[in-house]
Structure formats: C-alpha cells, structure tokens
Amino acid sequence: MLFDRHPELVHKGMRRNFWARGYYVTTVGNVNEETIKAYIRAQEEFDKLEDK
C-alpha cells in the first residue's frame, strides 16, 4: 500500500520491500558500539549482494 500511495519510492528494478526481513535485539550491557556498527555493515553488504 505504501508503494501504491507513493510511487516515487519505487525505483527501476527495486523490489517492493520496504522493511528489512530481519532484526537484531540485545541488551546494552552485552554489546558495544563497534559490535552494532559491524552488524549493520554486514547487513548492508548482504543486502547489496542480494539486490544484484
């Protein structure tokens, strides 16, 4: 419905997914900032490979 109401969000070749299919949950006491950044970088790389 989001893409139907806002067609400008749809790019050529883009899948009609808006949200990531996964999520990461932990308590603040168990991770540091570098762990979170590394996780985000890994997810970005995975998404780039899947979009090809």
Buried (B, 14 or more C-beta within 10 A) or exposed (E): EEEEEEEEEEEEEEEEEEEEEEEEEEEEEEEEEEEEEEEEEEBEEEEEEEEE
